[in-house]
């Protein structure tokens, strides 16, 4: 059973068991040849998404951040925010409101951009990863325009590599960019460090150690 203390370690193991985390040779959107690939879409059943939401809930509790509700950006953030709200409410016996957005404003029916509870108070944004920061910026703008306050972002994995846009000289990741630009913390369930630690300690994965070490040296943040 996952505990608050083992949240990162257990998450990496669970991601591997679901093949949401895979090792090999993968070309990223930026054109880099990565030795691992993370796809949150592989948490694709009721059991898997329920377990995933427990890791998100534990990360929220570990953070100690005070918040009133959670927000999930479309599309990947939608199942994440709903399942986390359910799991958090059951674990703490405390109802947790959630909201998510549409990609396009609906002009009929109830209309509008948002679905769920009205955005108010302190809001934590829940997503899978931060790649370019575009989703973070859009979410923060939506929350602020609604009169609420974004207080943190919670993601599944921090790749801990510098963004292509900024280049190797500055060695800043997309996560660091969000933190510095919007002055809010970014919480991750796990990071590349956790993946590397798992590789070192698992005899079945040790063969990937060299490739991941080389990737970290080439693209990792300081």
C-alpha positions as CSV (number, residue, x, y, z in Angstrom):
1,X,0.0,0.0,0.0
2,X,1.3,3.4,-0.9
3,X,2.3,5.7,1.9
4,X,3.1,9.4,2.0
5,X,6.8,8.6,2.5
6,X,7.0,6.1,-0.4
7,X,4.8,8.1,-2.8
8,X,7.5,8.8,-5.5
9,X,9.1,5.3,-5.4
10,X,5.8,3.5,-5.5
11,X,4.5,5.8,-8.3
12,X,7.5,4.9,-10.6
13,X,7.0,1.2,-10.0
14,X,3.2,1.5,-10.7
15,X,3.9,3.5,-13.9
16,X,6.3,0.8,-15.0
17,X,3.7,-1.9,-14.3
18,X,1.1,0.0,-16.4
19,X,3.6,0.7,-19.2
20,X,3.0,4.4,-18.7
21,X,6.8,4.6,-18.1
22,X,8.9,2.7,-20.7
23,X,12.6,2.5,-21.5
24,X,14.1,2.3,-24.9
25,X,14.7,4.9,-27.6
26,X,12.1,7.5,-28.1
27,X,12.1,10.7,-30.1
28,X,10.5,13.5,-28.1
29,X,8.6,16.4,-29.6
30,X,11.7,18.5,-29.3
31,X,13.6,16.1,-31.4
32,X,15.7,14.6,-28.6
33,X,16.4,10.9,-28.4
34,X,15.1,10.0,-24.9
35,X,15.9,6.8,-23.2
36,X,12.5,6.8,-21.5
37,X,9.0,7.7,-22.3
38,X,6.1,8.7,-20.0
39,X,2.5,8.4,-21.3
40,X,-0.2,9.2,-18.7
41,X,-2.8,7.9,-21.2
42,X,-1.7,4.3,-20.3
43,X,-3.5,4.7,-17.0
44,X,-6.5,3.6,-19.0
45,X,-8.8,1.7,-16.7
46,X,-10.9,2.3,-13.6
47,X,-8.4,0.6,-11.3
48,X,-5.4,2.4,-12.8
49,X,-6.9,5.9,-12.7
50,X,-8.0,5.3,-9.2
51,X,-4.5,4.2,-8.1
52,X,-3.1,7.2,-10.0
53,X,-5.4,9.6,-8.2
54,X,-4.1,8.2,-4.8
55,X,-0.6,9.3,-5.8
56,X,-1.9,12.8,-6.7
57,X,-3.7,13.0,-3.4
58,X,-0.7,11.9,-1.4
59,X,1.5,14.5,-3.2
60,X,-1.1,17.2,-2.4
61,X,-1.0,16.2,1.3
62,X,2.8,16.0,1.3
63,X,3.0,19.5,-0.1
64,X,1.3,21.1,2.9
65,X,-0.2,23.8,0.5
66,X,-3.5,25.3,1.6
67,X,-6.1,25.2,-1.1
68,X,-9.8,25.3,-1.7
69,X,-10.3,23.4,-4.9
70,X,-8.5,21.9,-7.9
71,X,-8.6,22.6,-11.6
72,X,-7.7,20.4,-14.6
73,X,-6.9,21.8,-18.0
74,X,-8.5,20.0,-21.0
75,X,-8.0,17.3,-22.0
76,X,-5.6,15.2,-20.0
77,X,-6.3,17.2,-16.8
78,X,-10.0,16.3,-16.9
79,X,-9.8,12.7,-15.7
80,X,-7.0,13.6,-13.4
81,X,-8.9,16.4,-11.6
82,X,-12.1,14.3,-11.3
83,X,-10.5,11.2,-10.0
84,X,-8.3,13.1,-7.6
85,X,-11.3,15.0,-6.2
86,X,-13.1,11.7,-5.6
87,X,-10.1,10.1,-3.9
88,X,-9.2,13.1,-1.8
89,X,-12.8,13.4,-0.6
90,X,-12.9,9.8,0.4
91,X,-9.5,9.7,2.1
92,X,-10.1,12.9,4.1
93,X,-13.9,12.7,4.4
94,X,-13.9,16.3,3.1
95,X,-15.6,17.3,-0.1
96,X,-13.2,18.8,-2.7
97,X,-14.6,20.9,-5.5
98,X,-13.2,20.7,-8.9
99,X,-13.4,22.4,-12.3
100,X,-12.1,22.0,-15.8
101,X,-12.3,23.9,-19.0
102,X,-13.4,23.2,-22.6
103,X,-11.1,23.7,-25.5
104,X,-13.8,26.0,-27.0
105,X,-16.4,28.2,-25.4
106,X,-19.9,26.6,-25.6
107,X,-22.5,29.0,-27.0
108,X,-25.6,26.9,-26.3
109,X,-27.1,25.1,-23.3
110,X,-25.3,26.2,-20.1
111,X,-22.7,27.9,-22.3
112,X,-19.3,29.1,-21.2
113,X,-15.8,27.7,-20.9
114,X,-15.8,26.0,-17.6
115,X,-17.5,22.8,-16.2
116,X,-17.8,22.0,-12.6
117,X,-17.6,24.2,-9.5
118,X,-17.1,27.9,-10.0
119,X,-13.5,28.9,-9.6
120,X,-12.9,30.7,-6.3
121,X,-10.5,30.8,-3.5
122,X,-7.1,29.1,-3.7
123,X,-6.8,26.7,-6.7
124,X,-4.3,24.0,-7.4
125,X,-3.9,23.1,-11.1
126,X,-3.5,19.3,-11.8
127,X,-1.9,18.1,-15.0
128,X,0.4,15.3,-16.3
129,X,3.6,17.1,-17.2
130,X,4.9,20.6,-18.0
131,X,6.5,20.5,-21.5
132,X,6.4,24.0,-22.8
133,X,4.4,25.9,-20.1
134,X,1.6,26.8,-22.5
135,X,-1.0,24.8,-20.6
136,X,0.1,26.3,-17.3
137,X,-0.2,29.8,-18.7
138,X,-3.7,29.2,-20.1
139,X,-4.8,27.6,-16.8
140,X,-3.4,30.4,-14.7
141,X,-5.1,33.0,-16.9
142,X,-8.4,31.2,-16.6
143,X,-8.2,31.0,-12.9
144,X,-7.2,34.7,-12.4
145,X,-9.9,35.9,-14.9
146,X,-12.5,34.1,-12.7
147,X,-11.3,36.0,-9.6
148,X,-9.6,33.0,-8.0
149,X,-6.0,32.5,-7.0
150,X,-3.7,29.9,-8.5
151,X,-1.5,28.7,-5.6
152,X,0.3,25.6,-7.1
153,X,0.6,23.2,-10.0
154,X,0.7,19.4,-9.4
155,X,2.1,17.2,-12.1
156,X,2.9,13.5,-12.3
157,X,6.5,13.8,-13.6
158,X,9.2,16.4,-13.7
159,X,11.6,15.5,-16.5
160,X,14.2,17.8,-15.1
161,X,15.6,18.8,-18.4
162,X,16.2,22.3,-19.8
163,X,13.6,23.6,-22.3
164,X,14.6,23.7,-26.0
165,X,13.4,27.4,-26.2
166,X,15.9,28.6,-23.6
167,X,18.9,26.5,-24.7
168,X,21.7,24.9,-22.9
169,X,23.3,28.1,-21.6
170,X,20.6,28.8,-19.1
171,X,19.8,25.3,-18.1
172,X,16.2,26.1,-17.0
173,X,13.4,23.5,-17.3
174,X,9.8,24.2,-18.2
175,X,9.0,23.6,-14.6
176,X,11.5,26.2,-13.4
177,X,10.1,28.6,-16.0
178,X,6.6,28.3,-14.5
179,X,7.8,28.7,-11.0
180,X,9.8,31.9,-11.8
181,X,7.2,33.4,-14.2
182,X,4.1,32.9,-12.1
183,X,5.7,32.7,-8.6
184,X,3.8,29.5,-7.7
185,X,5.3,26.1,-6.6
186,X,5.2,23.1,-8.9
187,X,4.7,19.8,-7.1
188,X,5.6,16.6,-8.9
189,X,4.7,13.1,-7.8
190,X,8.1,11.9,-9.2
191,X,11.0,13.2,-11.1
192,X,13.8,12.0,-13.4
193,X,15.9,11.5,-10.2
194,X,13.3,9.1,-8.9
195,X,13.3,7.2,-12.2
196,X,17.1,7.0,-12.1
197,X,17.1,5.8,-8.6
198,X,14.7,3.0,-9.5
199,X,16.9,2.0,-12.4
200,X,19.9,1.8,-10.2
201,X,18.1,-0.3,-7.6
202,X,16.3,-2.7,-10.0
203,X,18.5,-5.4,-11.5
204,X,16.0,-5.8,-14.4
205,X,16.4,-2.1,-15.3
206,X,20.1,-1.6,-14.5
207,X,21.0,-1.9,-18.2
208,X,19.4,1.5,-18.9
209,X,21.6,3.3,-16.3
210,X,24.3,4.4,-18.8
211,X,21.8,5.8,-21.3
212,X,19.9,7.7,-18.7
213,X,23.1,9.0,-17.2
214,X,24.2,10.3,-20.6
215,X,20.8,11.9,-21.2
216,X,20.9,13.7,-17.8
217,X,24.4,15.0,-18.5
218,X,23.4,16.3,-21.9
219,X,20.0,17.8,-21.1
220,X,19.6,17.8,-17.3
221,X,19.1,20.9,-15.3
222,X,21.7,22.0,-12.7
